[in-house]
């Protein structure tokens, strides 16, 4: 297994450690769970994440990082494959580190919330 290094601001790192600890997981296990469960990523209400957008006709309306054509799903697919945030930023020019971190954090927080019923 590859070692993954993710640089986060102290407050965000503390929040991830607290979340992982509350679930009895390591941070690595929490991130792997996010990356491995792509079906959950698709079930997340991405309309509530300010770092992403879905525009009809742009990448077939898929959720992408705002102002880019980078699908949200590609972030998690690359993490699952062993990449880290630095790798993703290097491979996909024009991405903003803060956006990528915001997407990962939003997905982590969303796993805590039960789905809202459709009315």
C-alpha positions as CSV (number, residue, x, y, z in Angstrom):
1,X,0.0,0.0,0.0
2,X,1.3,3.5,-0.9
3,X,1.7,6.2,1.7
4,X,-0.5,9.2,1.1
5,X,0.4,12.7,2.4
6,X,-2.3,15.4,2.6
7,X,-1.4,18.9,3.7
8,X,-4.4,20.6,5.5
9,X,-4.7,23.7,7.6
10,X,-4.5,22.8,11.3
11,X,-8.3,23.4,11.9
12,X,-9.3,21.1,9.0
13,X,-6.8,18.4,10.1
14,X,-8.1,18.6,13.6
15,X,-11.7,18.2,12.3
16,X,-10.7,15.1,10.3
17,X,-8.9,13.6,13.3
18,X,-11.9,14.2,15.5
19,X,-14.2,12.7,13.0
20,X,-12.0,9.6,12.5
21,X,-11.6,9.2,16.3
22,X,-15.4,9.5,16.8
23,X,-15.8,6.6,14.4
24,X,-13.0,4.6,15.9
25,X,-11.0,4.9,12.7
26,X,-7.6,6.3,11.7
27,X,-7.7,9.3,9.4
28,X,-6.3,7.1,6.7
29,X,-9.2,4.6,7.1
30,X,-11.7,7.4,7.0
31,X,-10.3,8.8,3.7
32,X,-10.1,5.3,2.3
33,X,-13.7,4.7,3.2
34,X,-14.6,7.9,1.3
35,X,-12.6,6.9,-1.7
36,X,-13.8,3.3,-1.8
37,X,-17.5,4.2,-1.6
38,X,-18.0,6.1,-4.8
39,X,-21.7,5.2,-4.8
40,X,-22.1,7.2,-1.6
41,X,-20.2,10.1,-3.3
42,X,-22.9,10.1,-6.0
43,X,-25.6,10.1,-3.4
44,X,-24.3,13.2,-1.7
45,X,-26.3,16.4,-2.3
46,X,-23.5,18.3,-4.1
47,X,-25.8,21.3,-4.6
48,X,-24.9,22.2,-1.0
49,X,-21.2,22.4,-1.7
50,X,-20.0,25.8,-2.7
51,X,-16.9,24.5,-4.4
52,X,-18.7,22.6,-7.1
53,X,-21.2,23.2,-9.9
54,X,-23.3,21.3,-12.4
55,X,-23.9,23.0,-15.7
56,X,-26.1,21.4,-18.4
57,X,-23.8,20.7,-21.4
58,X,-20.6,21.0,-19.3
59,X,-19.2,17.4,-18.8
60,X,-22.7,16.1,-19.4
61,X,-24.0,18.0,-16.3
62,X,-21.8,16.1,-13.9
63,X,-20.7,17.8,-10.7
64,X,-17.4,19.5,-11.3
65,X,-15.1,21.8,-9.4
66,X,-16.5,25.3,-9.9
67,X,-14.9,27.0,-12.9
68,X,-13.3,23.7,-14.2
69,X,-14.2,20.6,-16.1
70,X,-12.8,18.4,-13.3
71,X,-15.5,15.9,-12.2
72,X,-15.9,15.5,-8.4
73,X,-15.9,11.7,-8.9
74,X,-12.4,12.0,-10.5
75,X,-11.0,13.3,-7.2
76,X,-12.2,10.3,-5.3
77,X,-11.2,7.9,-8.1
78,X,-7.6,9.2,-7.9
79,X,-7.5,9.1,-4.1
80,X,-8.7,5.5,-4.3
81,X,-5.9,4.7,-6.8
82,X,-3.3,6.0,-4.3
83,X,-2.9,9.6,-5.3
84,X,-2.7,12.5,-2.9
85,X,-3.9,16.1,-3.2
86,X,-0.5,17.2,-4.5
87,X,-0.6,14.5,-7.3
88,X,-4.1,15.6,-8.3
89,X,-3.1,19.3,-8.5
90,X,0.0,18.3,-10.5
91,X,-1.9,16.1,-13.0
92,X,-4.8,18.3,-13.5
93,X,-3.7,21.9,-14.2
94,X,-5.8,24.8,-13.1
95,X,-7.2,23.2,-9.9
96,X,-7.3,25.1,-6.7
97,X,-6.0,23.2,-3.5
98,X,-8.7,24.8,-1.4
99,X,-11.5,23.6,-3.7
100,X,-10.2,20.0,-3.7
101,X,-9.9,20.1,0.1
102,X,-13.4,21.6,0.4
103,X,-14.9,18.8,-1.7
104,X,-13.2,16.1,0.4
105,X,-14.3,17.7,3.6
106,X,-17.9,18.2,2.3
107,X,-18.0,14.5,1.4
108,X,-16.8,13.5,4.9
109,X,-19.3,15.8,6.6
110,X,-22.1,14.5,4.4
111,X,-21.5,10.9,5.4
112,X,-22.5,12.0,9.0
113,X,-25.9,13.2,7.9
114,X,-28.8,10.9,7.1
115,X,-30.3,11.4,3.7
116,X,-33.3,13.8,3.7
117,X,-36.6,12.2,2.6
118,X,-38.0,13.4,-0.8
119,X,-41.3,15.2,-0.2
